[in-house]
Amino acid sequence: MIVHAGHTNCVNSVAFSPDGKSVISGSSDKTVRTWDAHGSSSIGEPLVGHTWEVDSVQYSPLGNLIASASKDTTIRLWDPSTGKQSGAALEGTNCIESVAFSPDAKLITSNCGPSFASTSDDVQLWDLQTRKAASGPFKGHTDNVNSVSFSPDGTRLVSGSNDKTILVWDVERGTTILGPINGHTGGVLSAAFSPNNAQIVSCSSDGTIRLWDSRTGRIVSNSYIGDTYRVNSVCFSPRGTYIASGGSDKAVLLWDVRVGRQVGQPFQEHTYEVTSVTFSPCGQYIASGSRDRRVIIRKVLGEDQYAAANDDDEPQIVTSQMVSCTLITACHTLTVWQSIQQIFDCLCRAGCIDLSSQMDTRQETAMIASGGGFGDIWMGELYSGGKVAIKAWRTTAFGRTEYKTLKWVVEEEEAIQHIKMAYDAGIQTFDTANVYSNGESERILGKAIKQLGLPREEIVVMTKVYYVVRREPGFVLPPGPIADAAGYVNQYGLGRKHIFDSVKHSLERLQLDYIDVLQCHRFDHDTPIAETMQALHDVVKAGYVGYIGMSSCYAYQFQAMQNYAIYHNLTPFISMQNQYNLIYREEEREMIPTLKMFGVGMIPWSPLSQGVLCRPYSETTLRAQTSGIAVFWKQAKEDNKEIIFRLEQIAKTRGISMVQVAIAWVLSKDAITAPIIGATSIKNLENTIDAIDVKLTDEEIRQLEEPYVAQAIQDHA
């Protein structure tokens, strides 16, 4: 244990540096101090400049700045290497008692605290470069805001207030997207997101700690009760496995999130109430500040050494001599469930160089180098001509582009206009999936149906079940060990539990009473067909689903599932959604004959090869470049370039678009009920719909089909 004494008044806030080598503290003595996390000495002189007590301190994620917030209505920024103030202070109008950096270190958020004359219930966002307010105040609370914090992906804020509620905010829009979250009976003193964005932890003057689902606002588990009067501060460990808390009983407590109870005995080194707690970046140390004017750093067992909390698993406190010979380093482990920003930050801390400012943003000559289920790696260029690797992560058509990855994603307002235009044009069937943009596609479709007043009895809503719906932005997690390790056990596949849970959550996002067609997104090798078909039958019998369908599987898999349902008098499939277009016709070999035999309709996805068939061979689309299956489309396009040339020629001869010719070819097949079409603009959608009136001649169909080169089976489980 290391005890740092030096402040002459209460310590109100503590924070570790990103490299774990130092701890800063803010005090009612108006100063900020820096302490050695390895030993008992202070680092440099106190940071002096505030004219009233310092209530909150934090390091920039880059480690190059310290922010301190004070009741003197300012946020001051300090250079830790010089101990001097860096630039002008951020000037507020009220006492500022909480401050936090965004993960990209470009923004700061703070509360707008009380003044002598009144309270302030607002949250403020600041631009770090201009040192000005980045937007107007975020309004929603009805009493003083005590705590503000960014989500790890930087898209959301969470705030806790004396009005006893928690609000979650959209950073870009400045609007509440969740809340007020009610449950505490006293003021909320501290609130923070878990490292994977999935949960929010909060503590209150009511003496409890609560865990909330960050998507729904629902309480996740029973309250943690340890402090006798009030809990002042809570924080997650870097992996989200543990929570540390400090409060009025002078102790620091450790909680295991997995089992929902306290680990070991309280750390009782302070002589007055604990005001602030924080984990080190490696998760092995907890620093705390107290009204006893001291900062204490103690070691607990490393996270990897914990089993699920048993009575014997008691955190160990080490002496200052032991700590002095221990090297504390930030965790450099990359995991598949980290956000892109977390991965980027970790790589930079490990010695990689940030070249984003030198990137040629056009990337007109970018070439794909490799790819797979985790996204594609492209070879791009710097302005200087140097070669770099670019990582592109998968996502889907309706969602949020704030993930700053795929720019072809259609935002909410525009998506709703697409749905309106499609309905007005006579389209009544809308296909989505729970996994598309992590549920955003379903939510937007449901909102559109409600907002536009679409008659429920006229429209057909189709969605899918199989993949993990992540609690935070990111690529699609492969079912199995990777998803399990990320905390998604039993949240994928076609097992009974997941089917029922998935239907329930889809209905919530869609704001509907039933789903017209529930489709299995992929075949599940790990669940018995009997269990899957019985569960699908039961959700139909329960009234949650009207019909069931299958998607992207082999003909033998479909036949086995369909035969089981028919033989056991269960609900059979009515539809198959497989990939099918002019340059991928492998379904003609076995799947289409199988569907004809069963009398099942085929509704192919990607009838335009993700844009490859929309334009001449020499041109391409942003989606075709950045899609997770871009490798496949590039090869299919090269193999079948003669088809694309002929497609272009027929379109020119007829005076119509290539899109209309490609869709008309799909519609010419008697096994096809209707293709699944999508578009990233109203203009493209109108162009696609016009294909309904195009009828190709037998000779045109022959010309288009003649050059086809067989492709490897793609995207089947």
Secondary structure, 3 states (H helix, E strand, C coil): CEEEECCCCCEEEEEECCCCCEEEEEECCCEEEEEECCCCCECCCCEECCCCCEEEEEECCCCCCEEEEECCCEEEEEECCCCEECCCCEECCCCCCCEEECCCCCEEEEEECCCCCCCCCEEEEEECCCCEECCCCEECCCCCEEEEEECCCCCEEEEEECCCCEEEEECCCCEEEEEEECCCCCCEEEEEECCCCCEEEEEECCCEEEEEECCCCCECCCCEECCCCCEEEEEECCCCCEEEEEECCCCEEEEECCCCEECCCCECCCCCCEEEEEECCCCCEEEEEECCCEEEEEECCCHHHCCCCCCCCCCCCCCHHHHHCCCCCCCCCCCCCCCHHHHHHHHHHCCCCCCHHHECCCCCCCEEEECCCCCEEEEEEECCCCEEEEEECCCCCECCHHHCCCCCCECHHHHHHHHHHHHHCCCCEEECCCCHHHHHHHHHHHHHHHHHCCCCCCCEEEEEECCCCCCCCCCCCCCCHHHHHCCCCCCCCCCHHHHHHHHHHHHHHHCCCCEEEEEECCCCCCCCHHHHHHHHHHHHHCCCEEEEEEECCCHHHHHHHHHHHHHCCCCCEEEEECECECCECHHHCCHHHHHHHHCCEECCECCCHHHHHHCCCCCCCHHHHHCCCHHHHHHHHHHCHHHHHHHHHHHHHHCCCHHHHHHHHHHCCCCECCCCCCCCCHHHHHHHHHHHHCCCCHHHHHHHHCCCCCCCCCCCC
